[in-house]
Amino acid sequence: MSTAYGNLSGRTAVVTGAASGMGEATARLLAAQGAKVALLARRAERLDTLAEKIAADGGQALAVTADVTDDASVRAAAARIRDAYGPADLVVNAAGVMLPNPIDAGRSDEWARMVDTNLTGALRIIDAFRDDLLAAGAEGRPADLVNVSSIGAHLVFPGYAVYSATKAALTHLSASLRAEFGPRRVRVTNIEPGLTDTELGGHIDNPELSAQLDGMFQAFPETLTSEDIADLIAYVTSRPARVNLRQVIVLPTGQA
């Protein structure tokens, strides 16, 4: 794993989806590099455990139970973070849900959940911390917004139409935000991982698609890990302020 992270010490980071997977790994790495990290997710017990582990390793972390699909919850979380740590200058949207099913299954409940988490949830977080990031940029300090999208934003996977649509929207949102935030010295990075070993697949309730995903993991001798994505996030947010890695597609070596 790379250790070439230049300017993360002393920064204030907010990481959504911090209870597991990419969010958890990112929070741990940023804290290990000296950032104060606010951990956002719905599962309070997991956040508390993670905060304790980070503290035991000498880092700083604040567990903040929050639901990105709820406006009031996000606003309350932002206020608590500012009270404890001050304004944020590094925000990572890693919360997401993947619920594949064919469109003709008519699972409007899943459609709404994916749109509200993967897209609108990211927008709520961006809105809650936008002024913090813009203030950091205006003061000449590092300021980063990182959105975790998916290779599904570009590729077609039968049964994943709505999930892929939410990720395509997040990818395009990132590009558009960069046009607004970049001139104001806020970097926007969109990261699109390929096959990554996280618990996302555990949410699938379609047996055929679940077995298909299991088969994909079995077909590759090595997939990406959450730590790989955390390493990438730490790398892009620690570059010199003049450098913005605007979009990064990262795949396992064996994935076409």
Secondary structure in CASP SS format (residue, H / E / C, confidence):
PFRMAT SS
TARGET T0000
AUTHOR 0000-0000-0000
METHOD secondary structure of the structure
MODEL  1
M C 1.00
S C 1.00
T C 1.00
A C 1.00
Y C 1.00
G C 1.00
N C 1.00
L C 1.00
S C 1.00
G C 1.00
R C 1.00
T E 1.00
A E 1.00
V E 1.00
V E 1.00
T E 1.00
G C 1.00
A C 1.00
A C 1.00
S C 1.00
G H 1.00
M H 1.00
G H 1.00
E H 1.00
A H 1.00
T H 1.00
A H 1.00
R H 1.00
L H 1.00
L H 1.00
A H 1.00
A H 1.00
Q C 1.00
G C 1.00
A C 1.00
K E 1.00
V E 1.00
A E 1.00
L E 1.00
L E 1.00
A E 1.00
R C 1.00
R C 1.00
A H 1.00
E H 1.00
R H 1.00
L H 1.00
D H 1.00
T H 1.00
L H 1.00
A H 1.00
E H 1.00
K H 1.00
I H 1.00
A H 1.00
A H 1.00
D C 1.00
G C 1.00
G C 1.00
Q E 1.00
A E 1.00
L E 1.00
A E 1.00
V E 1.00
T E 1.00
A C 1.00
D C 1.00
V C 1.00
T C 1.00
D C 1.00
D H 1.00
A H 1.00
S H 1.00
V H 1.00
R H 1.00
A H 1.00
A H 1.00
A H 1.00
A H 1.00
R H 1.00
I H 1.00
R H 1.00
D H 1.00
A H 1.00
Y H 1.00
G C 1.00
P C 1.00
A C 1.00
D C 1.00
L E 1.00
V E 1.00
V E 1.00
N E 1.00
A C 1.00
A C 1.00
G C 1.00
V C 1.00
M C 1.00
L C 1.00
P C 1.00
N C 1.00
P C 1.00
I H 1.00
D H 1.00
A H 1.00
G C 1.00
R C 1.00
S H 1.00
D H 1.00
E H 1.00
W H 1.00
A H 1.00
R H 1.00
M H 1.00
V H 1.00
D H 1.00
T H 1.00
N H 1.00
L H 1.00
T H 1.00
G H 1.00
A H 1.00
L H 1.00
R H 1.00
I H 1.00
I H 1.00
D H 1.00
A H 1.00
F H 1.00
R H 1.00
D H 1.00
D H 1.00
L H 1.00
L H 1.00
A H 1.00
A H 1.00
G H 1.00
A H 1.00
E C 1.00
G C 1.00
R C 1.00
P C 1.00
A C 1.00
D E 1.00
L E 1.00
V E 1.00
N E 1.00
V E 1.00
S C 1.00
S C 1.00
I H 1.00
G H 1.00
A H 1.00
H C 1.00
L C 1.00
V C 1.00
F C 1.00
P C 1.00
G C 1.00
Y C 1.00
A H 1.00
V H 1.00
Y H 1.00
S H 1.00
A H 1.00
T H 1.00
K H 1.00
A H 1.00
A H 1.00
L H 1.00
T H 1.00
H H 1.00
L H 1.00
S H 1.00
A H 1.00
S H 1.00
L H 1.00
R H 1.00
A H 1.00
E H 1.00
F H 1.00
G H 1.00
P H 1.00
R H 1.00
R C 1.00
V C 1.00
R E 1.00
V E 1.00
T E 1.00
N E 1.00
I E 1.00
E E 1.00
P E 1.00
G C 1.00
L C 1.00
T E 1.00
D E 1.00
T C 1.00
E C 1.00
L H 1.00
G H 1.00
G H 1.00
H H 1.00
I C 1.00
D C 1.00
N C 1.00
P H 1.00
E H 1.00
L H 1.00
S H 1.00
A H 1.00
Q H 1.00
L H 1.00
D H 1.00
G H 1.00
M H 1.00
F H 1.00
Q H 1.00
A H 1.00
F C 1.00
P C 1.00
E C 1.00
T C 1.00
L E 1.00
T E 1.00
S H 1.00
E H 1.00
D H 1.00
I H 1.00
A H 1.00
D H 1.00
L H 1.00
I H 1.00
A H 1.00
Y H 1.00
V H 1.00
T H 1.00
S C 1.00
R C 1.00
P C 1.00
A C 1.00
R C 1.00
V C 1.00
N C 1.00
L C 1.00
R C 1.00
Q E 1.00
V E 1.00
I E 1.00
V E 1.00
L C 1.00
P C 1.00
T C 1.00
G C 1.00
Q C 1.00
A C 1.00
END
